[in-house]
Amino acid sequence: MSEGPTGSRTQVAGFKVQSANHYTIEPYILTFSISAHTYTMAEVQMTAYDIVIFGASGFTGKHVVREALKFLSPNSPLKSLALAGRNLSKLSETLKWASKSPPTIPLLVADTSDTSSLRRMASQAKLVLNCVGPFRLHGDPVVDACVEAGCDYLDICGEPEFMERIEAVYHEKAVETGSLVISACAFVSIAAEFGFLFNSRQWVSPAAPNRVQAYLQLKRIVANFATYESAVLGFANADNLIKLRRSGSRRARPSIPGYAPTKGSIIEYQKQLGLWALNLASADATVVRRTLSILAENPTGLHGVNEDPKVADKRIAFWSIVKPAHFGLVKIGSKKLLGLLPWIAIGLSLMRLSGSSLGRWFLLTFPSVFSLGVFTNKGPTKEELESASFKMWFVGHGFSDANLASQRNATPDTEIITRVTGPDVGYLTTSIILVQCALIILERRGDLPKGGVLTPGIVFGPTNLQDRLQENGVSFDMISKTQLF
């Protein structure tokens, strides 16, 4: 219950105010009473929070809240923030966990099984950050609510089928309502997309890449159950993704010099990096390819809804030096071959058991057993997070002169290696990335496309996202450039 004019009391639908010491809960109502006059919902202008974090009390959501609070300030693009979820007491606990002296933050009741609650949430937000997965189970109604309300939407999804499905279903409507919908604004797939774009921009004309292969090395693995559950369901429903792609229109293909690389072995030894590497079934390659497809149709990128000529020139200049290349599955790497054993176990168990309901029951009931301890039902400790980090190398092969690619039996003669590094991928890096993407939307909305279901790369590529990530602990480095012969 909040105070209105002249001491009257105004009940706000689905709204609760959290302070450091207490919170109050009010029921949903459809009318507001101020000074003995009754106003309908249509007569009252709802508060528009800059950001609403949905799923704020989850494992990842808690860290997103902590990261967002660093930037909550009257002098920041983020001036107002609300947390949303099913359980108000857990949201309250999250706020206390995230800050020693928690500010007064509104808490909103919202549940993916309650469409009206999602619409109320979206109607009060400029931007919703969705941290509720698996997204194939819980994501569609949130996207639907945001698109209908015309508010922007970011998530931390790493599920290709969900991302491609919402593009097929909601893209045109999102353009119409001015809702910018961007999935994979997390370690998956920003690290891969921006790592690829960074490598691509090192190929100075007339040089051009033919392929870029990414290798991921994790120091201490800190993974949660929701990620594992998403993988189990993704394998179980792989046929749906195939059907979806077959039913859609054919995507534009970028022009890449030279022949497409042949598929290599499942396990390889990368000499330059000193890593044993295994294909990782992540969404990264899918997202990068979608970005390159959009770029093939829009060579200068997507114009901002209200961008000025200087911003347009910068966007055009950025995309003019991005060179497309073949990008395959990211490979998980280890200095020792035995270090790949947990990932081999995960892959084999998913392939053999995810196809049946009984198999999925075993996988989801005993995640630690089938992943050899990589995934558990428990959240990470502070010590585990602080000791975790990642290195992601991008090994590009191409031609010192793009014209060489047209020669018969042409072989790439140049290698460029770049690297992205940062803290724990699942919680810390993901939170950094999601919050920085959100701040760009708040600060530079007019420089971004009006709306649509788009990839992070095509939207944030020309912005200062890479610089922002560098300033917050995620580094991009040039490692080497080598003439192969």
Secondary structure as GFF3:
##gff-version 3
##sequence-region A 1 485
A	DSSP	beta_strand	2	3	.	.	.	ID=ss1
A	DSSP	three_ten_helix	5	7	.	.	.	ID=ss2
A	DSSP	beta_strand	9	10	.	.	.	ID=ss3
A	DSSP	beta_strand	15	18	.	.	.	ID=ss4
A	DSSP	beta_strand	31	34	.	.	.	ID=ss5
A	DSSP	beta_strand	37	40	.	.	.	ID=ss6
A	DSSP	three_ten_helix	41	43	.	.	.	ID=ss7
A	DSSP	beta_strand	49	54	.	.	.	ID=ss8
A	DSSP	alpha_helix	59	69	.	.	.	ID=ss9
A	DSSP	beta_strand	81	85	.	.	.	ID=ss10
A	DSSP	alpha_helix	88	98	.	.	.	ID=ss11
A	DSSP	beta_strand	105	109	.	.	.	ID=ss12
A	DSSP	alpha_helix	115	123	.	.	.	ID=ss13
A	DSSP	beta_strand	125	130	.	.	.	ID=ss14
A	DSSP	alpha_helix	135	149	.	.	.	ID=ss15
A	DSSP	beta_strand	152	155	.	.	.	ID=ss16
A	DSSP	alpha_helix	160	177	.	.	.	ID=ss17
A	DSSP	beta_strand	180	182	.	.	.	ID=ss18
A	DSSP	pi_helix	187	191	.	.	.	ID=ss19
A	DSSP	alpha_helix	192	200	.	.	.	ID=ss20
A	DSSP	beta_strand	208	219	.	.	.	ID=ss21
A	DSSP	alpha_helix	225	236	.	.	.	ID=ss22
A	DSSP	alpha_helix	238	247	.	.	.	ID=ss23
A	DSSP	beta_strand	267	270	.	.	.	ID=ss24
A	DSSP	beta_strand	275	279	.	.	.	ID=ss25
A	DSSP	alpha_helix	284	297	.	.	.	ID=ss26
A	DSSP	alpha_helix	309	320	.	.	.	ID=ss27
A	DSSP	beta_strand	326	327	.	.	.	ID=ss28
A	DSSP	beta_strand	331	334	.	.	.	ID=ss29
A	DSSP	three_ten_helix	337	340	.	.	.	ID=ss30
A	DSSP	alpha_helix	341	353	.	.	.	ID=ss31
A	DSSP	alpha_helix	357	365	.	.	.	ID=ss32
A	DSSP	alpha_helix	367	370	.	.	.	ID=ss33
A	DSSP	alpha_helix	382	387	.	.	.	ID=ss34
A	DSSP	beta_strand	389	399	.	.	.	ID=ss35
A	DSSP	three_ten_helix	402	406	.	.	.	ID=ss36
A	DSSP	beta_strand	414	423	.	.	.	ID=ss37
A	DSSP	pi_helix	425	429	.	.	.	ID=ss38
A	DSSP	alpha_helix	430	444	.	.	.	ID=ss39
A	DSSP	three_ten_helix	445	447	.	.	.	ID=ss40
A	DSSP	beta_strand	452	454	.	.	.	ID=ss41
A	DSSP	alpha_helix	456	460	.	.	.	ID=ss42
A	DSSP	alpha_helix	465	471	.	.	.	ID=ss43
A	DSSP	beta_strand	475	483	.	.	.	ID=ss44
###
